[in-house]
């Protein structure tokens, strides 16, 4: 499909990083599909962030906040 590979950095990616990367990638893929159905070729980027902490309800670690942003550029239709 496209996109870039996950960089091989000194700090290892955690499962939480991969969930957020998957969220961003899914948003881009979904938008691209619908834009192309409309005859448009989008240019887009996405980012996601989250907060993981221990939940009070059960003492397990989990995302307690997730945010995502997508930037889209579309050429105007003649």
Backbone bond lengths (Angstrom), bond angles and torsions (degrees), N, CA, C in turn:
res aa  C-N    CA-C-N  psi(-1)  N-CA   C-N-CA  omega(-1)  CA-C   N-CA-C  phi
1 X - - - 1.441 - - 1.515 112.18 -
2 X 1.236 123.05 -40.01 1.462 122.86 -174.39 1.499 109.52 137.24
3 X 1.294 116.17 -168.31 1.454 119.81 -179.06 1.515 110.53 91.83
4 X 1.290 115.08 -177.25 1.453 120.29 -179.28 1.519 110.14 -121.06
5 X 1.311 114.89 157.68 1.462 120.13 -179.91 1.523 110.46 -73.05
6 X 1.325 115.93 155.32 1.460 120.82 175.49 1.528 107.08 -69.01
7 X 1.327 117.49 127.30 1.462 119.29 -177.71 1.529 112.02 -66.21
8 X 1.315 115.76 146.01 1.460 121.87 177.23 1.522 107.23 -89.28
9 X 1.315 115.99 91.90 1.455 121.45 -176.33 1.516 110.43 -105.11
10 X 1.313 115.95 168.92 1.453 121.77 179.13 1.527 111.73 -60.68
11 X 1.318 116.83 -44.63 1.460 121.38 179.58 1.530 109.52 -81.63
12 X 1.312 115.57 126.20 1.464 120.54 -178.92 1.526 110.87 -69.55
13 X 1.332 115.89 148.31 1.455 121.12 174.75 1.519 107.89 -77.89
14 X 1.314 116.00 137.29 1.462 120.99 177.10 1.529 108.82 -92.21
15 X 1.329 117.81 166.49 1.464 119.75 174.67 1.535 111.65 -56.86
16 X 1.323 117.29 -33.97 1.462 120.26 179.21 1.525 111.26 -64.95
17 X 1.340 117.02 -38.68 1.467 120.13 176.06 1.526 110.22 -59.70
18 X 1.328 115.96 -42.65 1.460 120.11 -177.59 1.523 112.06 -67.87
19 X 1.324 117.92 -35.73 1.472 121.06 176.32 1.530 109.35 -62.13
20 X 1.323 116.70 -45.81 1.468 120.30 -179.05 1.530 111.49 -67.28
21 X 1.330 116.89 -38.67 1.470 119.99 176.41 1.525 110.06 -63.46
22 X 1.337 116.91 -39.99 1.464 120.89 177.59 1.521 112.07 -64.00
23 X 1.323 116.99 -39.15 1.462 121.31 177.51 1.525 110.60 -61.47
24 X 1.325 116.53 -48.16 1.467 120.84 -179.55 1.525 110.47 -62.39
25 X 1.311 117.00 -44.03 1.463 121.52 -179.16 1.530 111.35 -64.51
26 X 1.322 116.90 -39.67 1.460 121.22 179.46 1.527 111.09 -64.65
27 X 1.339 116.49 -41.47 1.474 119.48 177.72 1.524 110.43 -59.99
28 X 1.342 117.10 -44.94 1.462 121.02 -178.94 1.526 111.50 -64.72
29 X 1.313 116.57 -43.99 1.466 120.79 -178.69 1.525 110.88 -64.50
30 X 1.314 117.45 -43.12 1.468 121.07 179.49 1.519 111.21 -63.98
31 X 1.327 116.84 -46.62 1.458 119.19 179.99 1.520 110.92 -63.25
32 X 1.346 117.23 -43.22 1.465 120.86 -179.33 1.527 110.58 -60.20
33 X 1.316 117.63 -40.81 1.462 121.38 179.55 1.528 110.59 -58.94
34 X 1.324 116.81 -49.77 1.466 119.84 -177.37 1.526 112.01 -70.47
35 X 1.313 117.75 -35.49 1.466 120.20 177.68 1.524 110.28 -64.58
36 X 1.312 117.24 -43.14 1.469 120.41 179.93 1.519 111.73 -66.45
37 X 1.330 116.93 -34.09 1.472 119.45 175.09 1.516 111.01 -61.13
38 X 1.339 116.41 -29.96 1.464 121.74 179.29 1.523 111.53 -88.81
39 X 1.341 117.44 5.54 1.459 120.98 178.59 1.520 113.88 81.51
40 X 1.318 117.49 19.17 1.459 121.18 -179.07 1.525 110.10 -110.23
41 X 1.318 115.92 150.71 1.462 120.94 176.12 1.523 107.77 -116.86
42 X 1.324 117.00 100.03 1.461 119.67 -175.31 1.525 113.03 -80.57
43 X 1.315 115.13 153.63 1.465 122.83 166.61 1.518 104.39 -114.55
44 X 1.313 116.43 124.74 1.461 117.75 -173.55 1.526 111.79 -148.29
45 X 1.319 113.69 155.43 1.464 121.93 173.00 1.524 107.14 -137.82
46 X 1.313 115.47 156.87 1.453 119.59 179.21 1.519 109.45 -143.73
47 X 1.311 114.31 154.11 1.461 120.46 173.58 1.521 108.01 -143.01
48 X 1.313 115.00 155.68 1.464 120.14 179.10 1.525 108.27 -142.52
49 X 1.307 114.89 149.83 1.461 119.99 177.55 1.525 108.21 -142.95
50 X 1.301 115.53 157.46 1.452 118.68 -179.85 1.518 111.35 -154.13
51 X 1.306 114.30 163.63 1.457 122.13 176.99 1.524 107.45 -119.58
52 X 1.317 115.02 125.44 1.463 120.90 177.40 1.522 107.70 -111.86
53 X 1.310 115.85 131.03 1.456 120.73 178.21 1.520 109.02 -152.56
54 X 1.302 115.44 171.45 1.462 119.90 178.41 1.532 108.56 -79.04
55 X 1.331 116.32 125.65 1.461 121.12 178.79 1.519 110.26 -74.45
56 X 1.301 115.93 140.73 1.463 120.60 177.08 1.525 111.27 -69.79
57 X 1.334 116.09 -33.03 1.463 120.10 -174.16 1.526 113.75 -63.95
58 X 1.340 117.50 -38.16 1.466 119.06 -176.72 1.524 113.77 -136.15
59 X 1.318 118.10 1.50 1.459 121.42 177.57 1.513 115.54 73.99
60 X 1.340 117.51 8.22 1.461 121.52 -179.71 1.519 109.87 -94.98
61 X 1.338 115.96 151.00 1.458 120.18 175.56 1.526 109.06 -78.31
62 X 1.332 115.38 139.49 1.462 120.62 -179.14 1.512 109.75 -162.52
63 X 1.330 115.26 163.93 1.462 119.48 170.96 1.519 107.51 -66.20
64 X 1.305 116.45 130.18 1.460 120.50 174.74 1.528 110.19 -113.01
65 X 1.322 115.62 -8.63 1.463 121.07 177.48 1.524 107.93 -156.44
66 X 1.331 115.88 133.48 1.462 121.64 175.70 1.518 107.72 -135.92
67 X 1.309 115.93 134.22 1.460 121.69 176.61 1.518 109.05 -130.71
68 X 1.313 116.76 148.19 1.461 121.37 179.04 1.515 109.13 -142.65
69 X 1.319 114.82 144.86 1.464 121.22 178.22 1.520 108.47 -131.91
70 X 1.309 115.44 143.10 1.454 120.50 176.46 1.533 107.90 -133.46
71 X 1.321 115.81 135.18 1.461 121.95 175.40 1.514 107.32 -113.82
72 X 1.331 115.62 129.98 1.455 121.11 -174.70 1.517 109.42 -129.53
73 X 1.328 114.86 136.80 1.456 122.19 174.11 1.518 107.37 -121.35
74 X 1.320 116.42 127.53 1.465 121.13 177.16 1.511 108.66 -123.19
75 X 1.326 115.43 139.31 1.451 119.14 173.47 1.533 107.24 -75.22
76 X 1.307 115.70 144.51 1.462 118.24 179.19 1.513 109.47 -70.42
77 X 1.314 115.37 143.09 1.447 121.29 179.04 1.530 108.77 -81.34
78 X 1.352 117.43 129.69 1.479 119.83 -179.13 1.516 111.86 -63.09
